[in-house]
Amino acid sequence: MSSHDHPGARRQTVAEWLLTAAPFTWLFILFVIPTALVFAIAFKPSDPWGGVGAGWTLETVRSLRNPNYPAIIWRTLWISAVTTVSCIALALPCGYYIARAPYRWRRLLVLLTVIPFWTSFLIRIFAWKVLLHPDGYVKRALVFLRLADADAILLYHAGTVLLVMIYTLLPFAILPIYAAAERFDFRLVEAARDLGASRWRAFRQIFLPGIRRGLLTAVLMVLIPSLGMYIIPDIVGGTRSEMIGNKIAQRTFVDRNLPHASALSASLTLAVMAPMLWVLYMQGRRRGETRP
């Protein structure tokens, strides 16, 4: 009689299934079904009243060959990539030093990290718009320091979108890196230093591999919202800094073309899921190769 046939093992398996049934049910209802509906609507025609027409068609998918889309897609990709790299580069030292700080200071630093979440997302973006306004404090300070001309415009540039996105998404990178660093055994870094490794080498070869799960979580937490961002480009970026999220919002609320918006959303979903599935596949292959 194998261990899997033992009554205690069967009861444990049933208990595990019952425990995970409710979360999986909610995930299926709130994520899988809506995503399937988005993909299905992408193959439906639109009607003149802003709804979804009857029948099935490929015209909606073919309409994605809009000549304006490549530039918008490229802008979305590079802004999202630079935002992710910048947030990770800033979050790594922050998470490292928060995890190494004394406990009383650690709580304060974590609190300062999450304080922006206490304020409305829109209010924070409009605050940046006020600061970067031609008559705002940032513009005045830069002109006073002779770092900008009096006629310089700080708003409605891709760089402005990048700045506000980094500010907005930076806490999403700091928190998972800090959570991973807090569980890291820093004696390994000290041992590497004792063996002659430099501070940078110990950080790169010991600390970073030790928090790789937190790093991966931070990358996903920043990259995925960046790809679908539309409020920040709409408020501080203007028409010259549109991202794919702005086009999805435009097709939904202005053009009332739900199938086209669904096709764009489905394409964005595939673009996000494809590299994630590839990483999971490669990790599964490595685990299979290391097994005896």
VOPAGU-2260 file (C-alpha; in pm, 1 decimal, decimal comma):
REM VOPAGU-2260
SITE   aa  ch    i         X         Y         Z
SITE  MET   A    0       0,0       0,0       0,0
SITE  SER   A    1     161,6     326,6    -114,4
SITE  SER   A    2     168,3     641,1      91,2
SITE  HIS   A    3     -76,5     806,6    -153,8
SITE  ASP   A    4    -335,0     532,7     -81,2
SITE  HIS   A    5    -316,8     583,3     293,4
SITE  PRO   A    6    -649,7     717,8     435,2
SITE  GLY   A    7    -466,2     999,6     614,9
SITE  ALA   A    8    -298,8    1112,5     290,9
SITE  ARG   A    9    -633,2    1104,6     108,4
SITE  ARG   A   10    -796,3    1312,7     379,2
SITE  GLN   A   11    -512,5    1564,0     360,1
SITE  THR   A   12    -551,1    1587,7     -17,9
SITE  VAL   A   13    -927,7    1643,3      13,6
SITE  ALA   A   14    -867,8    1909,0     279,8
SITE  GLU   A   15    -618,8    2088,6      55,7
SITE  TRP   A   16    -864,4    2085,4    -234,9
SITE  LEU   A   17   -1143,9    2220,7     -13,9
SITE  LEU   A   18    -912,8    2490,5     120,3
SITE  THR   A   19    -812,7    2610,3    -226,0
SITE  ALA   A   20   -1154,9    2565,8    -389,1
SITE  ALA   A   21   -1291,8    2904,3    -280,9
SITE  PRO   A   22    -990,8    3115,2    -397,3
SITE  PHE   A   23    -973,2    2928,0    -728,1
SITE  THR   A   24   -1346,6    2978,1    -778,3
SITE  TRP   A   25   -1314,8    3352,1    -724,3
SITE  LEU   A   26   -1012,9    3368,1    -956,3
SITE  PHE   A   27   -1207,8    3180,9   -1222,3
SITE  ILE   A   28   -1512,3    3408,0   -1190,2
SITE  LEU   A   29   -1328,6    3740,6   -1158,6
SITE  PHE   A   30   -1030,0    3682,7   -1389,3
SITE  VAL   A   31   -1064,3    3385,2   -1623,7
SITE  ILE   A   32   -1421,6    3450,8   -1737,1
SITE  PRO   A   33   -1373,5    3828,3   -1796,2
SITE  THR   A   34   -1051,3    3762,1   -1988,0
SITE  ALA   A   35   -1226,7    3500,7   -2202,6
SITE  LEU   A   36   -1506,7    3750,2   -2272,2
SITE  VAL   A   37   -1254,5    4013,9   -2380,8
SITE  PHE   A   38   -1096,5    3768,7   -2625,8
SITE  ALA   A   39   -1440,3    3664,6   -2754,3
SITE  ILE   A   40   -1562,0    4023,7   -2807,0
SITE  ALA   A   41   -1246,8    4091,7   -3010,0
SITE  PHE   A   42   -1394,1    3865,5   -3280,9
SITE  LYS   A   43   -1736,2    4032,4   -3279,8
SITE  PRO   A   44   -1850,8    4325,3   -3496,9
SITE  SER   A   45   -1946,5    4658,1   -3344,2
SITE  ASP   A   46   -2294,8    4806,6   -3383,3
SITE  PRO   A   47   -2385,8    5172,7   -3443,4
SITE  TRP   A   48   -2509,6    5219,3   -3085,2
SITE  GLY   A   49   -2178,0    5139,7   -2916,7
SITE  GLY   A   50   -2251,8    4779,5   -2837,1
SITE  VAL   A   51   -2147,5    4442,1   -2970,2
SITE  GLY   A   52   -2306,2    4319,1   -3290,7
SITE  ALA   A   53   -2421,6    3970,4   -3377,9
SITE  GLY   A   54   -2209,3    3712,1   -3553,5
SITE  TRP   A   55   -1834,3    3670,3   -3576,1
SITE  THR   A   56   -1573,9    3850,1   -3783,4
SITE  LEU   A   57   -1200,7    3895,7   -3830,0
SITE  GLU   A   58   -1236,5    4258,6   -3939,4
SITE  THR   A   59   -1185,6    4383,2   -3585,2
SITE  VAL   A   60    -852,8    4202,8   -3560,8
SITE  ARG   A   61    -753,5    4324,0   -3908,0
SITE  SER   A   62    -828,8    4683,2   -3801,1
SITE  LEU   A   63    -534,0    4661,1   -3560,9
SITE  ARG   A   64    -310,0    4720,8   -3864,4
SITE  ASN   A   65    -365,8    5092,1   -3810,4
SITE  PRO   A   66     -53,3    5278,4   -3932,9
SITE  ASN   A   67     -50,8    5488,8   -3615,1
SITE  TYR   A   68     -28,6    5189,3   -3382,8
SITE  PRO   A   69     339,5    5090,3   -3433,1
SITE  ALA   A   70     461,5    5426,5   -3297,8
SITE  ILE   A   71     221,3    5406,0   -3001,5
SITE  ILE   A   72     322,5    5045,4   -2928,5
SITE  TRP   A   73     692,1    5133,8   -2945,1
SITE  ARG   A   74     635,2    5431,1   -2710,0
SITE  THR   A   75     445,1    5205,6   -2469,6
SITE  LEU   A   76     721,6    4944,9   -2471,7
SITE  TRP   A   77    1015,5    5177,4   -2416,5
SITE  ILE   A   78     842,5    5389,5   -2150,7
SITE  SER   A   79     733,5    5074,5   -1965,7
SITE  ALA   A   80    1080,6    4919,9   -1992,6
SITE  VAL   A   81    1261,3    5234,8   -1873,7
SITE  THR   A   82    1009,1    5276,0   -1590,9
SITE  THR   A   83    1066,9    4916,9   -1478,3
SITE  VAL   A   84    1446,9    4937,9   -1493,5
SITE  SER   A   85    1449,1    5273,9   -1314,0
SITE  CYS   A   86    1214,9    5152,7   -1039,3
SITE  ILE   A   87    1422,0    4837,6    -982,7
SITE  ALA   A   88    1745,8    5038,6    -977,0
SITE  LEU   A   89    1599,4    5275,4    -716,1
SITE  ALA   A   90    1418,0    5006,4    -517,8
SITE  LEU   A   91    1718,1    4775,3    -473,6
SITE  PRO   A   92    1922,8    5006,7    -246,7
SITE  CYS   A   93    1603,7    5119,4     -70,8
SITE  GLY   A   94    1491,5    4763,4       3,4
SITE  TYR   A   95    1845,1    4666,0     106,0
SITE  TYR   A   96    1891,0    4946,9     354,4
SITE  ILE   A   97    1538,3    4919,2     495,2
SITE  ALA   A   98    1600,1    4549,9     564,5
SITE  ARG   A   99    1935,1    4630,6     733,1
SITE  ALA   A  100    1797,6    4920,5     938,0
SITE  PRO   A  101    1718,7    4880,5    1311,1
SITE  TYR   A  102    1369,1    4756,2    1377,2
SITE  ARG   A  103    1230,8    5090,3    1505,1
SITE  TRP   A  104    1357,8    5271,7    1195,2
SITE  ARG   A  105    1249,0    4988,9     967,0
SITE  ARG   A  106     883,1    5037,6    1058,0
SITE  LEU   A  107     909,9    5411,0     994,9
SITE  LEU   A  108    1075,7    5362,5     655,3
SITE  VAL   A  109     811,4    5111,6     545,7
SITE  LEU   A  110     543,7    5356,2     660,1
SITE  LEU   A  111     701,2    5634,0     453,3
SITE  THR   A  112     701,2    5399,2     153,9
SITE  VAL   A  113     328,6    5326,3     174,7
SITE  ILE   A  114     214,8    5679,0     269,4
SITE  PRO   A  115     154,4    5774,8     -98,5
SITE  PHE   A  116    -113,8    5503,0    -112,2
SITE  TRP   A  117    -312,5    5701,4     146,1
SITE  THR   A  118    -372,0    5974,9    -111,1
SITE  SER   A  119    -590,4    5942,4    -417,9
SITE  PHE   A  120    -403,6    5833,9    -730,0
SITE  LEU   A  121    -562,8    6115,9    -933,7
SITE  ILE   A  122    -478,2    6379,8    -673,5
SITE  ARG   A  123    -111,5    6280,0    -683,1
SITE  ILE   A  124    -103,3    6303,9   -1063,5
SITE  PHE   A  125    -274,0    6643,6   -1063,7
SITE  ALA   A  126     -25,8    6756,5    -796,7
SITE  TRP   A  127     256,0    6674,7   -1038,2
SITE  LYS   A  128      71,8    6869,0   -1307,5
SITE  VAL   A  129      58,8    7171,5   -1079,2
SITE  LEU   A  130     426,9    7135,4    -988,8
SITE  LEU   A  131     533,6    7104,4   -1354,0
SITE  HIS   A  132     302,7    7381,2   -1477,5
SITE  PRO   A  133     477,2    7674,0   -1651,4
SITE  ASP   A  134     403,8    7880,6   -1339,2
SITE  GLY   A  135     475,7    7593,9   -1098,1
SITE  TYR   A  136     745,1    7570,7    -832,8
SITE  VAL   A  137     961,9    7322,8   -1025,1
SITE  LYS   A  138     974,5    7545,4   -1331,8
SITE  ARG   A  139    1054,8    7851,3   -1121,0
SITE  ALA   A  140    1332,2    7667,9    -935,7
SITE  LEU   A  141    1489,2    7541,6   -1257,6
SITE  VAL   A  142    1478,6    7889,8   -1412,8
SITE  PHE   A  143    1624,2    8041,3   -1095,6
SITE  LEU   A  144    1910,7    7789,0   -1101,6
SITE  ARG   A  145    1954,1    7854,0   -1475,4
SITE  LEU   A  146    1887,5    7488,6   -1555,4
SITE  ALA   A  147    1592,9    7571,8   -1782,7
SITE  ASP   A  148    1487,7    7857,5   -2008,2
SITE  ALA   A  149    1197,4    8079,9   -1917,5
SITE  ASP   A  150     998,2    7948,6   -2216,4
SITE  ALA   A  151    1067,1    7579,7   -2143,5
SITE  ILE   A  152     762,7    7352,7   -2113,9
SITE  LEU   A  153     790,6    7067,7   -1865,2
SITE  LEU   A  154     449,8    6916,1   -1931,3
SITE  TYR   A  155     325,4    6709,9   -2225,5
SITE  HIS   A  156     647,9    6522,7   -2295,9
SITE  ALA   A  157     732,7    6153,8   -2282,2
SITE  GLY   A  158     992,1    6241,0   -2017,7
SITE  THR   A  159     718,0    6387,4   -1797,6
SITE  VAL   A  160     516,1    6067,9   -1832,6
SITE  LEU   A  161     825,0    5866,3   -1742,1
SITE  LEU   A  162     895,6    6078,8   -1432,9
SITE  VAL   A  163     541,3    6052,6   -1294,4
SITE  MET   A  164     518,5    5680,1   -1370,9
SITE  ILE   A  165     844,1    5611,6   -1183,3
SITE  TYR   A  166     716,9    5813,2    -887,8
SITE  THR   A  167     382,2    5631,6    -890,7
SITE  LEU   A  168     510,4    5275,4    -932,2
SITE  LEU   A  169     826,8    5292,8    -721,1
SITE  PRO   A  170     654,9    5167,6    -400,1
SITE  PHE   A  171     535,9    4859,8    -591,7
SITE  ALA   A  172     903,7    4774,7    -650,3
SITE  ILE   A  173    1032,9    4864,0    -304,4
SITE  LEU   A  174     785,8    4653,8    -104,2
SITE  PRO   A  175     847,9    4309,1    -263,5
SITE  ILE   A  176    1223,9    4367,5    -268,5
SITE  TYR   A  177    1216,2    4468,0      98,1
SITE  ALA   A  178    1000,6    4164,0     183,5
SITE  ALA   A  179    1255,0    3934,3      16,8
SITE  ALA   A  180    1553,7    4116,8     168,1
SITE  GLU   A  181    1404,9    4094,5     518,2
SITE  ARG   A  182    1410,9    3713,3     494,1
SITE  PHE   A  183    1762,3    3708,1     347,5
SITE  ASP   A  184    2047,9    3587,0     567,2
SITE  PHE   A  185    2292,5    3879,2     556,3
SITE  ARG   A  186    2558,6    3664,8     719,6
SITE  LEU   A  187    2618,7    3524,0     371,3
SITE  VAL   A  188    2718,1    3870,6     249,6
SITE  GLU   A  189    2945,8    3917,2     550,8
SITE  ALA   A  190    3106,6    3577,6     485,3
SITE  ALA   A  191    3170,2    3674,5     123,3
SITE  ARG   A  192    3333,1    3999,1     239,2
SITE  ASP   A  193    3552,2    3804,2     483,2
SITE  LEU   A  194    3663,5    3580,1     196,7
SITE  GLY   A  195    3784,1    3879,6      -0,7
SITE  ALA   A  196    3483,2    3977,7    -211,1
SITE  SER   A  197    3425,7    4347,4    -261,6
SITE  ARG   A  198    3104,5    4509,6    -140,6
SITE  TRP   A  199    2969,6    4530,5    -496,2
SITE  ARG   A  200    3063,0    4171,2    -579,7
SITE  ALA   A  201    2899,0    4038,9    -262,1
SITE  PHE   A  202    2588,7    4243,5    -340,2
SITE  ARG   A  203    2576,8    4122,3    -700,6
SITE  GLN   A  204    2666,2    3754,3    -655,8
SITE  ILE   A  205    2520,3    3680,0    -311,9
SITE  PHE   A  206    2243,3    3924,5    -231,8
SITE  LEU   A  207    2075,0    3956,1    -572,0
SITE  PRO   A  208    2043,6    3578,8    -635,4
SITE  GLY   A  209    1912,2    3540,3    -280,6
SITE  ILE   A  210    1620,3    3776,6    -345,2
SITE  ARG   A  211    1548,2    3677,8    -706,8
SITE  ARG   A  212    1185,2    3592,1    -629,8
SITE  GLY   A  213    1131,6    3937,0    -483,2
SITE  LEU   A  214    1304,6    4090,3    -784,7
SITE  LEU   A  215    1080,2    3900,9   -1025,7
SITE  THR   A  216     772,6    4007,5    -830,2
SITE  ALA   A  217     888,9    4370,1    -835,6
SITE  VAL   A  218     946,5    4357,7   -1212,3
SITE  LEU   A  219     596,7    4220,7   -1273,5
SITE  MET   A  220     436,6    4464,2   -1028,5
SITE  VAL   A  221     586,6    4757,3   -1220,3
SITE  LEU   A  222     591,7    4632,2   -1579,2
SITE  ILE   A  223     230,1    4512,1   -1604,2
SITE  PRO   A  224      68,6    4836,6   -1478,0
SITE  SER   A  225     310,6    5037,3   -1694,2
SITE  LEU   A  226     200,2    4862,7   -2012,9
SITE  GLY   A  227    -166,5    4937,9   -1945,4
SITE  MET   A  228    -122,6    5287,4   -1801,5
SITE  TYR   A  229    -343,1    5556,4   -1954,3
SITE  ILE   A  230    -430,6    5810,7   -1682,0
SITE  ILE   A  231     -77,7    5949,2   -1641,9
SITE  PRO   A  232     -14,7    5994,4   -2018,5
SITE  ASP   A  233    -360,0    6150,1   -2052,7
SITE  ILE   A  234    -308,5    6408,8   -1776,3
SITE  VAL   A  235      60,5    6502,7   -1802,3
SITE  GLY   A  236     157,8    6360,8   -2141,0
SITE  GLY   A  237     -86,1    6498,0   -2393,2
SITE  THR   A  238    -156,1    6363,1   -2740,5
SITE  ARG   A  239     213,6    6331,8   -2828,8
SITE  SER   A  240     272,8    6084,9   -2544,5
SITE  GLU   A  241     -17,9    5848,4   -2597,9
SITE  MET   A  242      28,3    5487,9   -2491,8
SITE  ILE   A  243    -170,5    5180,6   -2585,3
SITE  GLY   A  244    -385,5    5222,2   -2272,7
SITE  ASN   A  245    -501,2    5561,7   -2401,0
SITE  LYS   A  246    -615,3    5402,6   -2726,0
SITE  ILE   A  247    -808,1    5134,3   -2538,1
SITE  ALA   A  248    -981,5    5403,4   -2330,1
SITE  GLN   A  249   -1052,1    5610,1   -2641,9
SITE  ARG   A  250   -1206,0    5315,8   -2829,1
SITE  THR   A  251   -1418,7    5231,5   -2522,5
SITE  PHE   A  252   -1548,7    5568,6   -2403,9
SITE  VAL   A  253   -1515,4    5804,1   -2702,4
SITE  ASP   A  254   -1553,5    5588,9   -3013,5
SITE  ARG   A  255   -1784,6    5339,6   -2837,9
SITE  ASN   A  256   -1617,7    5056,6   -3029,5
SITE  LEU   A  257   -1601,5    4776,7   -2772,9
SITE  PRO   A  258   -1476,3    4505,0   -3013,3
SITE  HIS   A  259   -1180,1    4719,1   -3118,2
SITE  ALA   A  260   -1100,1    4801,8   -2754,8
SITE  SER   A  261   -1124,2    4431,3   -2672,2
SITE  ALA   A  262    -887,1    4343,1   -2956,7
SITE  LEU   A  263    -631,8    4593,5   -2827,5
SITE  SER   A  264    -674,7    4461,9   -2472,7
SITE  ALA   A  265    -637,3    4102,1   -2588,9
SITE  SER   A  266    -317,8    4191,4   -2775,8
SITE  LEU   A  267    -180,1    4362,1   -2465,5
SITE  THR   A  268    -272,8    4058,0   -2253,0
SITE  LEU   A  269     -90,1    3824,6   -2490,8
SITE  ALA   A  270     213,0    4053,3   -2494,1
SITE  VAL   A  271     228,3    4036,5   -2112,6
SITE  MET   A  272     151,7    3666,0   -2077,4
SITE  ALA   A  273     386,6    3536,3   -2349,1
SITE  PRO   A  274     717,0    3621,8   -2172,6
SITE  MET   A  275     575,8    3508,6   -1836,6
SITE  LEU   A  276     476,5    3169,6   -1978,9
SITE  TRP   A  277     816,8    3139,3   -2145,2
SITE  VAL   A  278     994,3    3206,1   -1812,5
SITE  LEU   A  279     776,2    2946,8   -1637,2
SITE  TYR   A  280     848,0    2696,8   -1915,4
SITE  MET   A  281    1224,2    2750,7   -1890,5
SITE  GLN   A  282    1214,3    2718,6   -1510,9
SITE  GLY   A  283    1023,5    2391,7   -1545,9
SITE  ARG   A  284    1282,3    2262,3   -1791,6
SITE  ARG   A  285    1569,5    2352,7   -1558,1
SITE  ARG   A  286    1400,2    2174,7   -1268,3
SITE  GLY   A  287    1348,9    1868,9   -1487,2
SITE  GLU   A  288    1713,6    1866,9   -1597,6
SITE  THR   A  289    1843,1    1892,7   -1240,6
SITE  ARG   A  290    1637,9    1600,2   -1116,2
SITE  PRO   A  291    1821,5    1265,0   -1106,3
